[in-house]
Amino acid sequence: MSSLHHSSAGIVLKKRLKEARLRTGLSQEQLGVEAGLDLMSASARMNRYETGARVPNFALVEALAKVLNVPTPYLYAADDSMARMIVAFGMLSEDEKMAALEFVERAARISIPSDAP
């Protein structure tokens, strides 16, 4: 488990994880099993992640995001508007993503090199 246990990242993660799971209609057990957790422990582990008692490692967060059909960064986005942007951006084609980035950069009057992380 991660040292994020009581950090703000852990608090955000538990909130986003539960929101995304409820939107999909999956039970905690179903989500855990689809993300690769053992059937016998999936429900209990997912419950601990959603209550913040534990924080999953990054590899598991990536697997959960894939099952939930959200970009991994969504699960860590503290700002609700940013979380919405991340989900919407993730649904775009590569051409649409480039156009959206150009629009946002122009609106913000900034220039970020295309090779920046």
KOLTOR-558379 format. One record per residue (C-alpha): residue in one letter; x, y, z. Coordinates in steps of 0.1 Angstrom, whole numbers, padded with zeros to 4 digits, always signed. Layout:
<recs>
AXYZ ...
</recs>
This chain:
<recs>
M+0000+0000+0000 S+0010+0036-0005 S+0020+0063+0019 L-0008+0084+0005 H-0031+0068+0031 H-0041+0101+0048 S-0029+0125+0021 S-0051+0148+0000 A-0044+0125-0030 G-0059+0096-0011 I-0090+0116-0001 V-0095+0126-0037 L-0089+0091-0050 K-0115+0076-0027 K-0141+0102-0038 R-0134+0098-0075 L-0132+0060-0073 K-0167+0058-0058 E-0182+0083-0081 A-0169+0065-0112 R-0179+0031-0099 L-0215+0043-0091 R-0217+0058-0126 T-0209+0024-0141 G-0233+0005-0120 L-0207-0020-0109 S-0206-0034-0074 Q-0174-0031-0054 E-0168-0068-0059 Q-0174-0066-0097 L-0150-0037-0101 G-0123-0053-0080 V-0126-0086-0099 E-0126-0069-0133 A-0095-0050-0123 G-0077-0082-0114 L-0083-0086-0076 D-0090-0120-0062 L-0128-0128-0060 M-0125-0137-0022 S-0111-0103-0013 A-0123-0079-0041 S-0153-0065-0022 A-0135-0059+0010 R-0104-0043-0007 M-0126-0020-0028 N-0145-0010+0003 R-0113-0001+0020 Y-0102+0020-0010 E-0135+0038-0012 T-0135+0046+0025 G-0099+0057+0024 A-0088+0031+0049 R-0062+0020+0023 V-0049+0034-0010 P-0043+0012-0039 N-0009+0011-0057 F-0006+0030-0090 A-0008-0002-0111 L-0041-0011-0095 V-0054+0025-0100 E-0046+0022-0137 A-0065-0011-0139 L-0094+0004-0120 A-0095+0034-0143 K-0095+0011-0174 V-0125-0009-0160 L-0142+0024-0151 N-0135+0038-0186 V-0119+0070-0172 P-0084+0083-0177 T-0062+0075-0147 P-0055+0112-0139 Y-0093+0117-0133 L-0090+0096-0102 Y-0064+0121-0088 A-0081+0153-0099 A-0089+0174-0068 D-0108+0201-0087 D-0142+0191-0101 S-0139+0212-0132 M-0105+0197-0140 A-0119+0162-0134 R-0146+0169-0159 M-0121+0182-0184 I-0099+0151-0180 V-0129+0128-0187 A-0140+0148-0217 F-0105+0151-0231 G-0100+0114-0228 M-0130+0108-0251 L-0116+0129-0279 S-0098+0116-0310 E-0061+0125-0313 D-0070+0153-0338 E-0097+0166-0315 K-0072+0165-0286 M-0047+0186-0305 A-0074+0212-0315 A-0087+0213-0279 L-0051+0219-0265 E-0045+0246-0290 F-0078+0263-0281 V-0071+0261-0243 E-0035+0273-0247 R-0048+0303-0268 A-0075+0310-0242 A-0049+0309-0214 R-0024+0329-0235 I+0003+0303-0229 S+0025+0282-0250 I+0035+0247-0239 P+0060+0228-0260 S+0044+0198-0276 D+0071+0175-0261 A+0063+0187-0225 P+0049+0161-0202 
</recs>
